[in-house]
Amino acid sequence: MSIPNDPNMLLSYVNLKLRDYYANLEDMCDDMDVSKAEIEEKLQKIGFNYDSQRNQFV
């Protein structure tokens, strides 16, 4: 499954998936077969980091 390339679209997409379907980022990445490091790197570039307690990028 492909994920959005645009960082802003990726933020929205990932946070929706985390909110509605997954308990944490690792589970989402494993299930969707995507790179956790790639997602974190792209979102850090626009100022967002994963908050494990909130289970979202903030």
mmCIF file as Biopython writes it, N, C-alpha, C and O atoms, coordinates in Angstrom:
data_model
#
loop_
_atom_site.group_PDB
_atom_site.id
_atom_site.type_symbol
_atom_site.label_atom_id
_atom_site.label_alt_id
_atom_site.label_comp_id
_atom_site.label_asym_id
_atom_site.label_entity_id
_atom_site.label_seq_id
_atom_site.pdbx_PDB_ins_code
_atom_site.Cartn_x
_atom_site.Cartn_y
_atom_site.Cartn_z
_atom_site.occupancy
_atom_site.B_iso_or_equiv
_atom_site.auth_seq_id
_atom_site.auth_asym_id
_atom_site.pdbx_PDB_model_num
ATOM 1   N N  . MET A ? 1  ? 0.852  -1.178 0.000  1.0 0.0 1  A 1 
ATOM 2   C CA . MET A ? 1  ? 0.000  0.000  0.000  1.0 0.0 1  A 1 
ATOM 3   C C  . MET A ? 1  ? 0.894  1.235  0.000  1.0 0.0 1  A 1 
ATOM 4   O O  . MET A ? 1  ? 1.856  1.317  0.764  1.0 0.0 1  A 1 
ATOM 5   N N  . SER A ? 2  ? 0.572  2.177  -0.848 1.0 0.0 2  A 1 
ATOM 6   C CA . SER A ? 2  ? 1.375  3.393  -0.896 1.0 0.0 2  A 1 
ATOM 7   C C  . SER A ? 2  ? 0.792  4.452  0.039  1.0 0.0 2  A 1 
ATOM 8   O O  . SER A ? 2  ? -0.409 4.488  0.308  1.0 0.0 2  A 1 
ATOM 9   N N  . ILE A ? 3  ? 1.676  5.299  0.515  1.0 0.0 3  A 1 
ATOM 10  C CA . ILE A ? 3  ? 1.282  6.391  1.396  1.0 0.0 3  A 1 
ATOM 11  C C  . ILE A ? 3  ? 1.481  7.704  0.645  1.0 0.0 3  A 1 
ATOM 12  O O  . ILE A ? 3  ? 2.272  7.756  -0.297 1.0 0.0 3  A 1 
ATOM 13  N N  . PRO A ? 4  ? 0.784  8.757  1.038  1.0 0.0 4  A 1 
ATOM 14  C CA . PRO A ? 4  ? 0.951  10.039 0.346  1.0 0.0 4  A 1 
ATOM 15  C C  . PRO A ? 4  ? 2.386  10.539 0.411  1.0 0.0 4  A 1 
ATOM 16  O O  . PRO A ? 4  ? 3.064  10.365 1.423  1.0 0.0 4  A 1 
ATOM 17  N N  . ASN A ? 5  ? 2.844  11.155 -0.663 1.0 0.0 5  A 1 
ATOM 18  C CA . ASN A ? 5  ? 4.187  11.725 -0.711 1.0 0.0 5  A 1 
ATOM 19  C C  . ASN A ? 5  ? 4.232  13.120 -0.111 1.0 0.0 5  A 1 
ATOM 20  O O  . ASN A ? 5  ? 5.225  13.497 0.511  1.0 0.0 5  A 1 
ATOM 21  N N  . ASP A ? 6  ? 3.168  13.887 -0.291 1.0 0.0 6  A 1 
ATOM 22  C CA . ASP A ? 6  ? 3.107  15.239 0.245  1.0 0.0 6  A 1 
ATOM 23  C C  . ASP A ? 6  ? 3.082  15.168 1.778  1.0 0.0 6  A 1 
ATOM 24  O O  . ASP A ? 6  ? 2.227  14.486 2.343  1.0 0.0 6  A 1 
ATOM 25  N N  . PRO A ? 7  ? 3.997  15.856 2.455  1.0 0.0 7  A 1 
ATOM 26  C CA . PRO A ? 7  ? 4.072  15.766 3.912  1.0 0.0 7  A 1 
ATOM 27  C C  . PRO A ? 7  ? 2.784  16.166 4.635  1.0 0.0 7  A 1 
ATOM 28  O O  . PRO A ? 7  ? 2.437  15.554 5.645  1.0 0.0 7  A 1 
ATOM 29  N N  . ASN A ? 8  ? 2.076  17.171 4.144  1.0 0.0 8  A 1 
ATOM 30  C CA . ASN A ? 8  ? 0.832  17.581 4.797  1.0 0.0 8  A 1 
ATOM 31  C C  . ASN A ? 8  ? -0.266 16.542 4.629  1.0 0.0 8  A 1 
ATOM 32  O O  . ASN A ? 8  ? -1.028 16.282 5.560  1.0 0.0 8  A 1 
ATOM 33  N N  . MET A ? 9  ? -0.347 15.956 3.458  1.0 0.0 9  A 1 
ATOM 34  C CA . MET A ? 9  ? -1.315 14.876 3.233  1.0 0.0 9  A 1 
ATOM 35  C C  . MET A ? 9  ? -0.931 13.644 4.048  1.0 0.0 9  A 1 
ATOM 36  O O  . MET A ? 9  ? -1.792 12.952 4.590  1.0 0.0 9  A 1 
ATOM 37  N N  . LEU A ? 10 ? 0.372  13.383 4.128  1.0 0.0 10 A 1 
ATOM 38  C CA . LEU A ? 10 ? 0.857  12.259 4.915  1.0 0.0 10 A 1 
ATOM 39  C C  . LEU A ? 10 ? 0.480  12.425 6.381  1.0 0.0 10 A 1 
ATOM 40  O O  . LEU A ? 10 ? 0.059  11.463 7.024  1.0 0.0 10 A 1 
ATOM 41  N N  . LEU A ? 11 ? 0.625  13.619 6.911  1.0 0.0 11 A 1 
ATOM 42  C CA . LEU A ? 11 ? 0.263  13.897 8.300  1.0 0.0 11 A 1 
ATOM 43  C C  . LEU A ? 11 ? -1.195 13.558 8.553  1.0 0.0 11 A 1 
ATOM 44  O O  . LEU A ? 11 ? -1.513 12.854 9.511  1.0 0.0 11 A 1 
ATOM 45  N N  . SER A ? 12 ? -2.063 14.043 7.721  1.0 0.0 12 A 1 
ATOM 46  C CA . SER A ? 12 ? -3.490 13.787 7.874  1.0 0.0 12 A 1 
ATOM 47  C C  . SER A ? 12 ? -3.800 12.294 7.758  1.0 0.0 12 A 1 
ATOM 48  O O  . SER A ? 12 ? -4.561 11.743 8.554  1.0 0.0 12 A 1 
ATOM 49  N N  . TYR A ? 13 ? -3.206 11.656 6.768  1.0 0.0 13 A 1 
ATOM 50  C CA . TYR A ? 13 ? -3.436 10.236 6.512  1.0 0.0 13 A 1 
ATOM 51  C C  . TYR A ? 13 ? -2.977 9.373  7.695  1.0 0.0 13 A 1 
ATOM 52  O O  . TYR A ? 13 ? -3.709 8.504  8.168  1.0 0.0 13 A 1 
ATOM 53  N N  . VAL A ? 14 ? -1.754 9.631  8.160  1.0 0.0 14 A 1 
ATOM 54  C CA . VAL A ? 14 ? -1.189 8.834  9.250  1.0 0.0 14 A 1 
ATOM 55  C C  . VAL A ? 14 ? -1.972 9.048  10.547 1.0 0.0 14 A 1 
ATOM 56  O O  . VAL A ? 14 ? -2.280 8.083  11.247 1.0 0.0 14 A 1 
ATOM 57  N N  . ASN A ? 15 ? -2.291 10.278 10.869 1.0 0.0 15 A 1 
ATOM 58  C CA . ASN A ? 15 ? -3.037 10.524 12.103 1.0 0.0 15 A 1 
ATOM 59  C C  . ASN A ? 15 ? -4.429 9.904  12.060 1.0 0.0 15 A 1 
ATOM 60  O O  . ASN A ? 15 ? -4.923 9.429  13.083 1.0 0.0 15 A 1 
ATOM 61  N N  . LEU A ? 16 ? -5.059 9.902  10.909 1.0 0.0 16 A 1 
ATOM 62  C CA . LEU A ? 16 ? -6.354 9.232  10.773 1.0 0.0 16 A 1 
ATOM 63  C C  . LEU A ? 16 ? -6.208 7.731  11.014 1.0 0.0 16 A 1 
ATOM 64  O O  . LEU A ? 16 ? -6.985 7.134  11.759 1.0 0.0 16 A 1 
ATOM 65  N N  . LYS A ? 17 ? -5.210 7.134  10.381 1.0 0.0 17 A 1 
ATOM 66  C CA . LYS A ? 17 ? -4.987 5.691  10.557 1.0 0.0 17 A 1 
ATOM 67  C C  . LYS A ? 17 ? -4.691 5.360  12.025 1.0 0.0 17 A 1 
ATOM 68  O O  . LYS A ? 17 ? -5.214 4.386  12.566 1.0 0.0 17 A 1 
ATOM 69  N N  . LEU A ? 18 ? -3.854 6.174  12.657 1.0 0.0 18 A 1 
ATOM 70  C CA . LEU A ? 18 ? -3.515 5.934  14.060 1.0 0.0 18 A 1 
ATOM 71  C C  . LEU A ? 18 ? -4.743 6.083  14.950 1.0 0.0 18 A 1 
ATOM 72  O O  . LEU A ? 18 ? -4.945 5.294  15.872 1.0 0.0 18 A 1 
ATOM 73  N N  . ARG A ? 19 ? -5.548 7.079  14.678 1.0 0.0 19 A 1 
ATOM 74  C CA . ARG A ? 19 ? -6.739 7.326  15.498 1.0 0.0 19 A 1 
ATOM 75  C C  . ARG A ? 19 ? -7.771 6.215  15.342 1.0 0.0 19 A 1 
ATOM 76  O O  . ARG A ? 19 ? -8.353 5.761  16.327 1.0 0.0 19 A 1 
ATOM 77  N N  . ASP A ? 20 ? -7.997 5.780  14.111 1.0 0.0 20 A 1 
ATOM 78  C CA . ASP A ? 20 ? -9.109 4.870  13.842 1.0 0.0 20 A 1 
ATOM 79  C C  . ASP A ? 20 ? -8.768 3.381  13.809 1.0 0.0 20 A 1 
ATOM 80  O O  . ASP A ? 20 ? -9.644 2.541  14.016 1.0 0.0 20 A 1 
ATOM 81  N N  . TYR A ? 21 ? -7.488 3.045  13.548 1.0 0.0 21 A 1 
ATOM 82  C CA . TYR A ? 21 ? -7.187 1.642  13.287 1.0 0.0 21 A 1 
ATOM 83  C C  . TYR A ? 21 ? -6.032 1.026  14.066 1.0 0.0 21 A 1 
ATOM 84  O O  . TYR A ? 21 ? -5.983 -0.195 14.213 1.0 0.0 21 A 1 
ATOM 85  N N  . TYR A ? 22 ? -5.102 1.834  14.569 1.0 0.0 22 A 1 
ATOM 86  C CA . TYR A ? 22 ? -3.889 1.252  15.140 1.0 0.0 22 A 1 
ATOM 87  C C  . TYR A ? 22 ? -3.594 1.789  16.537 1.0 0.0 22 A 1 
ATOM 88  O O  . TYR A ? 22 ? -3.839 2.958  16.833 1.0 0.0 22 A 1 
ATOM 89  N N  . ALA A ? 23 ? -3.065 0.913  17.390 1.0 0.0 23 A 1 
ATOM 90  C CA . ALA A ? 23 ? -2.727 1.276  18.765 1.0 0.0 23 A 1 
ATOM 91  C C  . ALA A ? 23 ? -1.437 2.076  18.856 1.0 0.0 23 A 1 
ATOM 92  O O  . ALA A ? 23 ? -1.221 2.807  19.823 1.0 0.0 23 A 1 
ATOM 93  N N  . ASN A ? 24 ? -0.569 1.937  17.835 1.0 0.0 24 A 1 
ATOM 94  C CA . ASN A ? 24 ? 0.689  2.689  17.845 1.0 0.0 24 A 1 
ATOM 95  C C  . ASN A ? 24 ? 1.293  2.710  16.442 1.0 0.0 24 A 1 
ATOM 96  O O  . ASN A ? 24 ? 0.851  2.001  15.538 1.0 0.0 24 A 1 
ATOM 97  N N  . LEU A ? 25 ? 2.313  3.547  16.296 1.0 0.0 25 A 1 
ATOM 98  C CA . LEU A ? 25 ? 2.958  3.738  15.000 1.0 0.0 25 A 1 
ATOM 99  C C  . LEU A ? 25 ? 3.620  2.461  14.498 1.0 0.0 25 A 1 
ATOM 100 O O  . LEU A ? 25 ? 3.571  2.171  13.303 1.0 0.0 25 A 1 
ATOM 101 N N  . GLU A ? 26 ? 4.226  1.709  15.377 1.0 0.0 26 A 1 
ATOM 102 C CA . GLU A ? 26 ? 4.901  0.478  14.970 1.0 0.0 26 A 1 
ATOM 103 C C  . GLU A ? 26 ? 3.915  -0.520 14.371 1.0 0.0 26 A 1 
ATOM 104 O O  . GLU A ? 26 ? 4.203  -1.137 13.345 1.0 0.0 26 A 1 
ATOM 105 N N  . ASP A ? 27 ? 2.755  -0.682 15.004 1.0 0.0 27 A 1 
ATOM 106 C CA . ASP A ? 27 ? 1.736  -1.596 14.480 1.0 0.0 27 A 1 
ATOM 107 C C  . ASP A ? 27 ? 1.271  -1.168 13.094 1.0 0.0 27 A 1 
ATOM 108 O O  . ASP A ? 27 ? 1.107  -1.995 12.198 1.0 0.0 27 A 1 
ATOM 109 N N  . MET A ? 28 ? 1.060  0.138  12.930 1.0 0.0 28 A 1 
ATOM 110 C CA . MET A ? 28 ? 0.620  0.648  11.637 1.0 0.0 28 A 1 
ATOM 111 C C  . MET A ? 28 ? 1.660  0.365  10.557 1.0 0.0 28 A 1 
ATOM 112 O O  . MET A ? 28 ? 1.324  -0.126 9.479  1.0 0.0 28 A 1 
ATOM 113 N N  . CYS A ? 29 ? 2.922  0.675  10.848 1.0 0.0 29 A 1 
ATOM 114 C CA . CYS A ? 29 ? 3.982  0.478  9.867  1.0 0.0 29 A 1 
ATOM 115 C C  . CYS A ? 29 ? 4.163  -0.997 9.516  1.0 0.0 29 A 1 
ATOM 116 O O  . CYS A ? 29 ? 4.355  -1.339 8.350  1.0 0.0 29 A 1 
ATOM 117 N N  . ASP A ? 30 ? 4.102  -1.860 10.512 1.0 0.0 30 A 1 
ATOM 118 C CA . ASP A ? 30 ? 4.220  -3.299 10.255 1.0 0.0 30 A 1 
ATOM 119 C C  . ASP A ? 30 ? 3.067  -3.795 9.387  1.0 0.0 30 A 1 
ATOM 120 O O  . ASP A ? 30 ? 3.282  -4.523 8.419  1.0 0.0 30 A 1 
ATOM 121 N N  . ASP A ? 31 ? 1.858  -3.403 9.731  1.0 0.0 31 A 1 
ATOM 122 C CA . ASP A ? 31 ? 0.683  -3.868 9.012  1.0 0.0 31 A 1 
ATOM 123 C C  . ASP A ? 31 ? 0.646  -3.340 7.582  1.0 0.0 31 A 1 
ATOM 124 O O  . ASP A ? 31 ? 0.256  -4.057 6.660  1.0 0.0 31 A 1 
ATOM 125 N N  . MET A ? 32 ? 1.054  -2.083 7.401  1.0 0.0 32 A 1 
ATOM 126 C CA . MET A ? 32 ? 1.000  -1.459 6.080  1.0 0.0 32 A 1 
ATOM 127 C C  . MET A ? 32 ? 2.292  -1.655 5.284  1.0 0.0 32 A 1 
ATOM 128 O O  . MET A ? 32 ? 2.383  -1.246 4.126  1.0 0.0 32 A 1 
ATOM 129 N N  . ASP A ? 33 ? 3.284  -2.280 5.912  1.0 0.0 33 A 1 
ATOM 130 C CA . ASP A ? 33 ? 4.585  -2.526 5.277  1.0 0.0 33 A 1 
ATOM 131 C C  . ASP A ? 33 ? 5.204  -1.230 4.753  1.0 0.0 33 A 1 
ATOM 132 O O  . ASP A ? 33 ? 5.602  -1.130 3.593  1.0 0.0 33 A 1 
ATOM 133 N N  . VAL A ? 34 ? 5.273  -0.234 5.657  1.0 0.0 34 A 1 
ATOM 134 C CA . VAL A ? 34 ? 5.903  1.049  5.340  1.0 0.0 34 A 1 
ATOM 135 C C  . VAL A ? 34 ? 7.008  1.316  6.358  1.0 0.0 34 A 1 
ATOM 136 O O  . VAL A ? 34 ? 7.010  0.751  7.452  1.0 0.0 34 A 1 
ATOM 137 N N  . SER A ? 35 ? 7.928  2.168  5.989  1.0 0.0 35 A 1 
ATOM 138 C CA . SER A ? 35 ? 9.074  2.481  6.838  1.0 0.0 35 A 1 
ATOM 139 C C  . SER A ? 35 ? 8.708  3.517  7.892  1.0 0.0 35 A 1 
ATOM 140 O O  . SER A ? 35 ? 8.313  4.637  7.568  1.0 0.0 35 A 1 
ATOM 141 N N  . LYS A ? 36 ? 8.841  3.133  9.146  1.0 0.0 36 A 1 
ATOM 142 C CA . LYS A ? 36 ? 8.598  4.061  10.251 1.0 0.0 36 A 1 
ATOM 143 C C  . LYS A ? 36 ? 9.564  5.238  10.153 1.0 0.0 36 A 1 
ATOM 144 O O  . LYS A ? 36 ? 9.162  6.387  10.334 1.0 0.0 36 A 1 
ATOM 145 N N  . ALA A ? 37 ? 10.826 4.962  9.869  1.0 0.0 37 A 1 
ATOM 146 C CA . ALA A ? 37 ? 11.842 6.013  9.783  1.0 0.0 37 A 1 
ATOM 147 C C  . ALA A ? 37 ? 11.504 7.008  8.669  1.0 0.0 37 A 1 
ATOM 148 O O  . ALA A ? 37 ? 11.689 8.213  8.841  1.0 0.0 37 A 1 
ATOM 149 N N  . GLU A ? 38 ? 11.015 6.517  7.542  1.0 0.0 38 A 1 
ATOM 150 C CA . GLU A ? 38 ? 10.665 7.396  6.427  1.0 0.0 38 A 1 
ATOM 151 C C  . GLU A ? 38 ? 9.508  8.328  6.806  1.0 0.0 38 A 1 
ATOM 152 O O  . GLU A ? 38 ? 9.543  9.522  6.508  1.0 0.0 38 A 1 
ATOM 153 N N  . ILE A ? 39 ? 8.500  7.783  7.453  1.0 0.0 39 A 1 
ATOM 154 C CA . ILE A ? 39 ? 7.364  8.599  7.883  1.0 0.0 39 A 1 
ATOM 155 C C  . ILE A ? 39 ? 7.822  9.652  8.886  1.0 0.0 39 A 1 
ATOM 156 O O  . ILE A ? 39 ? 7.489  10.830 8.760  1.0 0.0 39 A 1 
ATOM 157 N N  . GLU A ? 40 ? 8.586  9.217  9.878  1.0 0.0 40 A 1 
ATOM 158 C CA . GLU A ? 40 ? 9.054  10.161 10.896 1.0 0.0 40 A 1 
ATOM 159 C C  . GLU A ? 40 ? 9.926  11.252 10.287 1.0 0.0 40 A 1 
ATOM 160 O O  . GLU A ? 40 ? 9.815  12.417 10.669 1.0 0.0 40 A 1 
ATOM 161 N N  . GLU A ? 41 ? 10.783 10.892 9.356  1.0 0.0 41 A 1 
ATOM 162 C CA . GLU A ? 41 ? 11.668 11.868 8.712  1.0 0.0 41 A 1 
ATOM 163 C C  . GLU A ? 41 ? 10.873 12.897 7.919  1.0 0.0 41 A 1 
ATOM 164 O O  . GLU A ? 41 ? 11.135 14.096 8.018  1.0 0.0 41 A 1 
ATOM 165 N N  . LYS A ? 42 ? 9.909  12.439 7.136  1.0 0.0 42 A 1 
ATOM 166 C CA . LYS A ? 42 ? 9.097  13.351 6.328  1.0 0.0 42 A 1 
ATOM 167 C C  . LYS A ? 42 ? 8.305  14.310 7.209  1.0 0.0 42 A 1 
ATOM 168 O O  . LYS A ? 42 ? 8.202  15.498 6.906  1.0 0.0 42 A 1 
ATOM 169 N N  . LEU A ? 43 ? 7.748  13.794 8.295  1.0 0.0 43 A 1 
ATOM 170 C CA . LEU A ? 43 ? 6.916  14.636 9.141  1.0 0.0 43 A 1 
ATOM 171 C C  . LEU A ? 43 ? 7.742  15.554 10.037 1.0 0.0 43 A 1 
ATOM 172 O O  . LEU A ? 43 ? 7.276  16.631 10.411 1.0 0.0 43 A 1 
ATOM 173 N N  . GLN A ? 44 ? 8.950  15.149 10.382 1.0 0.0 44 A 1 
ATOM 174 C CA . GLN A ? 44 ? 9.834  16.027 11.144 1.0 0.0 44 A 1 
ATOM 175 C C  . GLN A ? 44 ? 10.210 17.251 10.321 1.0 0.0 44 A 1 
ATOM 176 O O  . GLN A ? 44 ? 10.414 18.333 10.873 1.0 0.0 44 A 1 
ATOM 177 N N  . LYS A ? 45 ? 10.302 17.088 9.015  1.0 0.0 45 A 1 
ATOM 178 C CA . LYS A ? 45 ? 10.656 18.201 8.133  1.0 0.0 45 A 1 
ATOM 179 C C  . LYS A ? 45 ? 9.610  19.313 8.168  1.0 0.0 45 A 1 
ATOM 180 O O  . LYS A ? 45 ? 9.929  20.468 7.884  1.0 0.0 45 A 1 
ATOM 181 N N  . ILE A ? 46 ? 8.375  18.984 8.509  1.0 0.0 46 A 1 
ATOM 182 C CA . ILE A ? 46 ? 7.339  20.014 8.609  1.0 0.0 46 A 1 
ATOM 183 C C  . ILE A ? 46 ? 6.965  20.287 10.070 1.0 0.0 46 A 1 
ATOM 184 O O  . ILE A ? 46 ? 5.936  20.897 10.362 1.0 0.0 46 A 1 
ATOM 185 N N  . GLY A ? 47 ? 7.825  19.821 10.974 1.0 0.0 47 A 1 
ATOM 186 C CA . GLY A ? 47 ? 7.678  20.184 12.385 1.0 0.0 47 A 1 
ATOM 187 C C  . GLY A ? 47 ? 6.814  19.274 13.245 1.0 0.0 47 A 1 
ATOM 188 O O  . GLY A ? 47 ? 6.361  19.689 14.311 1.0 0.0 47 A 1 
ATOM 189 N N  . PHE A ? 48 ? 6.578  18.052 12.807 1.0 0.0 48 A 1 
ATOM 190 C CA . PHE A ? 48 ? 5.740  17.135 13.575 1.0 0.0 48 A 1 
ATOM 191 C C  . PHE A ? 48 ? 6.542  15.927 14.034 1.0 0.0 48 A 1 
ATOM 192 O O  . PHE A ? 48 ? 7.353  15.382 13.286 1.0 0.0 48 A 1 
ATOM 193 N N  . ASN A ? 49 ? 6.303  15.517 15.276 1.0 0.0 49 A 1 
ATOM 194 C CA . ASN A ? 49 ? 6.946  14.344 15.858 1.0 0.0 49 A 1 
ATOM 195 C C  . ASN A ? 49 ? 5.884  13.442 16.450 1.0 0.0 49 A 1 
ATOM 196 O O  . ASN A ? 49 ? 4.823  13.902 16.872 1.0 0.0 49 A 1 
ATOM 197 N N  . TYR A ? 50 ? 6.183  12.144 16.476 1.0 0.0 50 A 1 
ATOM 198 C CA . TYR A ? 50 ? 5.234  11.175 17.013 1.0 0.0 50 A 1 
ATOM 199 C C  . TYR A ? 50 ? 5.193  11.252 18.529 1.0 0.0 50 A 1 
ATOM 200 O O  . TYR A ? 50 ? 6.232  11.204 19.188 1.0 0.0 50 A 1 
ATOM 201 N N  . ASP A ? 51 ? 4.003  11.371 19.078 1.0 0.0 51 A 1 
ATOM 202 C CA . ASP A ? 51 ? 3.771  11.361 20.523 1.0 0.0 51 A 1 
ATOM 203 C C  . ASP A ? 51 ? 3.088  10.033 20.845 1.0 0.0 51 A 1 
ATOM 204 O O  . ASP A ? 51 ? 1.911  9.848  20.535 1.0 0.0 51 A 1 
ATOM 205 N N  . SER A ? 52 ? 3.821  9.112  21.463 1.0 0.0 52 A 1 
ATOM 206 C CA . SER A ? 52 ? 3.288  7.778  21.711 1.0 0.0 52 A 1 
ATOM 207 C C  . SER A ? 52 ? 2.140  7.788  22.716 1.0 0.0 52 A 1 
ATOM 208 O O  . SER A ? 52 ? 1.268  6.923  22.647 1.0 0.0 52 A 1 
ATOM 209 N N  . GLN A ? 53 ? 2.116  8.726  23.631 1.0 0.0 53 A 1 
ATOM 210 C CA . GLN A ? 53 ? 1.012  8.770  24.596 1.0 0.0 53 A 1 
ATOM 211 C C  . GLN A ? 53 ? -0.286 9.223  23.939 1.0 0.0 53 A 1 
ATOM 212 O O  . GLN A ? 53 ? -1.367 8.768  24.311 1.0 0.0 53 A 1 
ATOM 213 N N  . ARG A ? 54 ? -0.179 10.111 22.973 1.0 0.0 54 A 1 
ATOM 214 C CA . ARG A ? 54 ? -1.367 10.576 22.251 1.0 0.0 54 A 1 
ATOM 215 C C  . ARG A ? 54 ? -1.626 9.741  21.012 1.0 0.0 54 A 1 
ATOM 216 O O  . ARG A ? 54 ? -2.697 9.836  20.413 1.0 0.0 54 A 1 
ATOM 217 N N  . ASN A ? 55 ? -0.655 8.922  20.621 1.0 0.0 55 A 1 
ATOM 218 C CA . ASN A ? 55 ? -0.725 8.099  19.426 1.0 0.0 55 A 1 
ATOM 219 C C  . ASN A ? 55 ? -1.051 8.932  18.187 1.0 0.0 55 A 1 
ATOM 220 O O  . ASN A ? 55 ? -1.937 8.601  17.399 1.0 0.0 55 A 1 
ATOM 221 N N  . GLN A ? 56 ? -0.306 10.015 18.047 1.0 0.0 56 A 1 
ATOM 222 C CA . GLN A ? 56 ? -0.448 10.856 16.865 1.0 0.0 56 A 1 
ATOM 223 C C  . GLN A ? 56 ? 0.779  11.730 16.687 1.0 0.0 56 A 1 
ATOM 224 O O  . GLN A ? 56 ? 1.594  11.884 17.596 1.0 0.0 56 A 1 
ATOM 225 N N  . PHE A ? 57 ? 0.891  12.289 15.512 1.0 0.0 57 A 1 
ATOM 226 C CA . PHE A ? 57 ? 1.970  13.246 15.251 1.0 0.0 57 A 1 
ATOM 227 C C  . PHE A ? 57 ? 1.464  14.625 15.651 1.0 0.0 57 A 1 
ATOM 228 O O  . PHE A ? 57 ? 0.395  15.063 15.225 1.0 0.0 57 A 1 
ATOM 229 N N  . VAL A ? 58 ? 2.256  15.294 16.476 1.0 0.0 58 A 1 
ATOM 230 C CA . VAL A ? 58 ? 1.882  16.632 16.965 1.0 0.0 58 A 1 
ATOM 231 C C  . VAL A ? 58 ? 3.017  17.600 16.742 1.0 0.0 58 A 1 
ATOM 232 O O  . VAL A ? 58 ? 2.902  18.777 17.084 1.0 0.0 58 A 1 
#
